[in-house]
Structure formats: structure tokens, C-alpha cells
Amino acid sequence: MAVKIRLRQQGRTNRKTYRLVAAEDRSPRDGKHLEILGWYNPHEEKADKRLSVNTEKIQYWLSVGAILTPKAKALVKEAAPNVIKELNERMQKAKEKQSLKRRQRRKKTKAPKAAAKPKKTPPAPKKEAKKPEVKKRARSTTRTKKEPKEKVKAKAK
């Protein structure tokens, strides 16, 4: 089950508001969600009435492995920049750790290959293989577009 932190559409026509929710990635946009993490009203001018985010819940879901959608990430960054900063640091550490493991694996594979290389021997002369004879199959009695059925039956007899 992959969890995404994304926006859930609310409101009426031409006055959309959104809820920031943790939802399974397969569920529809306005469908079932696991938890409400905040709200966003794009029509408001003041920042405090425009966006509200519960940073503790977002940190929990990110620690569990939830993925932020691009718009949700921008909104969380606006409301709580420290959460995104911590997330980026964690991701950077994971990338460094992964690249270190990859480098170590490459070193291990290169060392045995260099030591185990045998001396080059001249290649043996190649023998030409005989090509097997292909038997021709009898023509089928299926009709073509131009031939009517009677002619095909006559050919078959």
C-alpha cells in the first residue's frame, strides 16, 4: 500500500477548496482517505486563512514512507519549511548511502576479475556448419480474394 500526501477537492463550482490528506495512491482524487492533514483555500488573500497544515501528522506520514505530490510539497513548504528541509536532508543521506554501497560493490567485482584473467590464446579455426535443407510445403487450398469457392474446391479434387 503506497501512501501519498495530496489534495482532496472540496467546495462548489468556481469556489474550490482543498483538504490536504494522506490517501492510498490507488484511491480516486475525492475518494477515501486515511487522515486529514490540513486545508487550503486558494481564494483567500491572508496567509493564515489561506492555508493550515498539521506538521506533526505530516512528519509522521513522511517517516512511515508517504510521498508528497508536487502541489502538496509546495504548500507544505510554504506553511512549514522545516518539514521539507528535514525531508530533503533525509533523502540526500539515503542517496549518499546508496551511492557508497554501489561504489563498494563495483570495487569488489573489479578486483576478482583483474586477478582471474587468463592468458589470451589464439582462437581456433572456425568450421563452416552445413545448412539444413528446408522442405517445401504443399500449397494450401485456401482461396484468395479473387478466386470464388467453386474453383478452390475444383483444385482440391
C-alpha positions as CSV (number, residue, x, y, z in Angstrom):
1,M,0.0,0.0,0.0
2,A,1.7,3.2,-1.2
3,V,0.5,6.3,0.6
4,K,0.5,9.8,-0.9
5,I,0.0,13.2,0.7
6,R,-2.2,15.0,-1.8
7,L,-5.0,17.5,-2.2
8,R,-8.6,16.4,-2.0
9,Q,-11.0,18.7,-3.8
10,Q,-14.0,20.2,-1.9
11,G,-16.3,23.2,-2.3
12,R,-18.6,24.2,-5.1
13,T,-18.3,25.1,-8.7
14,N,-15.9,28.0,-9.2
15,R,-15.1,28.1,-5.5
16,K,-12.9,25.1,-4.9
17,T,-11.3,24.5,-1.6
18,Y,-8.9,21.6,-0.8
19,R,-8.1,19.3,2.0
20,L,-4.5,18.1,2.5
21,V,-4.9,14.3,3.1
22,A,-2.9,11.1,3.4
23,A,-4.5,8.7,1.0
24,E,-3.7,5.4,-0.8
25,D,-2.4,6.2,-4.3
26,R,-5.0,4.0,-6.0
27,S,-8.0,5.8,-4.4
28,P,-9.7,8.5,-6.5
29,R,-8.9,12.2,-6.0
30,D,-12.0,12.9,-3.9
31,G,-12.4,9.4,-2.6
32,K,-11.4,7.5,0.5
33,H,-8.5,9.0,2.6
34,L,-6.6,7.8,5.6
35,E,-6.3,11.1,7.5
36,I,-6.8,14.8,7.1
37,L,-3.6,16.7,7.5
38,G,-4.8,20.3,6.8
39,W,-6.7,22.5,4.3
40,Y,-6.0,25.0,1.5
41,N,-8.3,27.8,0.2
42,P,-6.8,29.4,-2.9
43,H,-9.4,32.3,-2.9
44,E,-8.3,33.8,0.4
45,E,-5.7,36.7,0.5
46,K,-4.4,36.3,4.0
47,A,-1.9,33.6,4.6
48,D,-3.4,32.4,7.9
49,K,-6.9,31.9,6.3
50,R,-5.4,30.5,3.1
51,L,-3.5,27.5,4.4
52,S,-3.4,25.3,7.5
53,V,-1.2,22.3,8.0
54,N,-0.7,19.9,10.9
55,T,3.1,19.5,10.7
56,E,3.3,16.7,13.3
57,K,0.9,14.5,11.3
58,I,2.8,15.3,8.1
59,Q,6.1,14.3,9.7
60,Y,4.6,11.1,10.9
61,W,3.3,10.1,7.4
62,L,6.6,11.1,5.8
63,S,8.5,8.9,8.3
64,V,6.3,6.0,7.5
65,G,7.1,6.4,3.8
66,A,4.4,8.6,2.3
67,I,5.2,10.5,-0.8
68,L,4.3,14.2,-1.3
69,T,2.7,15.3,-4.6
70,P,4.3,18.3,-6.1
71,K,1.5,20.7,-5.2
72,A,1.2,19.3,-1.7
73,K,5.0,19.7,-1.3
74,A,4.8,23.4,-2.4
75,L,2.0,24.0,0.1
76,V,3.8,22.3,3.0
77,K,7.0,24.2,2.1
78,E,5.0,27.4,2.3
79,A,3.4,26.6,5.7
80,A,6.2,24.6,7.4
81,P,9.6,24.9,5.5
82,N,11.4,22.9,8.3
83,V,9.5,19.7,7.4
84,I,10.6,19.9,3.8
85,K,14.1,20.8,4.8
86,E,14.3,17.6,7.0
87,L,12.8,15.5,4.2
88,N,15.4,16.8,1.7
89,E,18.2,16.1,4.2
90,R,17.0,12.5,4.8
91,M,16.7,11.9,1.1
92,Q,20.2,13.3,0.5
93,K,21.7,11.0,3.2
94,A,19.9,8.0,1.6
95,K,21.3,8.8,-1.8
96,E,24.8,9.1,-0.4
97,K,24.5,5.8,1.4
98,Q,23.2,4.1,-1.7
99,S,26.0,5.5,-3.9
100,L,28.6,4.4,-1.3
101,K,27.2,0.8,-1.4
102,R,27.2,0.9,-5.2
103,R,30.9,2.0,-5.3
104,Q,31.9,-0.7,-2.8
105,R,30.1,-3.4,-5.0
106,R,32.0,-2.1,-8.1
107,K,35.3,-2.4,-6.3
108,K,34.5,-6.0,-5.2
109,T,33.6,-7.1,-8.7
110,K,36.6,-5.4,-10.4
111,A,39.2,-6.9,-8.1
112,P,38.5,-10.6,-8.7
113,K,38.1,-10.0,-12.5
114,A,41.5,-8.5,-12.8
115,A,43.2,-11.3,-10.9
116,A,41.3,-14.1,-12.7
117,K,42.0,-13.1,-16.3
118,P,43.6,-16.0,-18.2
119,K,46.3,-15.5,-20.9
120,K,44.9,-14.9,-24.3
121,T,45.1,-17.9,-26.7
122,P,44.6,-17.7,-30.4
123,P,41.1,-18.5,-31.5
124,A,40.5,-22.0,-33.0
125,P,39.7,-22.1,-36.8
126,K,36.0,-21.9,-37.4
127,K,34.3,-24.8,-39.1
128,E,31.5,-24.0,-41.5
129,A,28.3,-25.6,-40.5
130,K,26.1,-27.2,-43.1
131,K,22.8,-25.6,-43.5
132,P,19.9,-27.9,-43.1
133,E,17.7,-28.4,-46.1
134,V,14.3,-26.8,-45.9
135,K,11.4,-28.9,-47.3
136,K,8.9,-27.1,-49.3
137,R,5.3,-27.4,-48.0
138,A,2.4,-28.1,-50.3
139,R,0.3,-25.1,-51.1
140,S,-2.8,-24.7,-49.0
141,T,-6.3,-24.9,-50.5
142,T,-7.4,-21.6,-49.1
143,R,-9.0,-19.3,-51.5
144,T,-7.7,-15.8,-52.3
145,K,-9.9,-12.8,-52.7
146,K,-10.1,-13.2,-56.4
147,E,-11.0,-16.9,-56.6
148,P,-14.5,-18.0,-55.9
149,K,-15.3,-21.1,-53.8
150,E,-16.0,-23.4,-56.7
151,K,-12.5,-23.0,-58.2
152,V,-10.9,-23.8,-54.8
153,K,-13.0,-27.0,-54.5
154,A,-12.1,-28.0,-58.0
155,K,-8.4,-27.5,-57.3
156,A,-8.6,-29.7,-54.1
157,K,-10.1,-32.6,-56.1
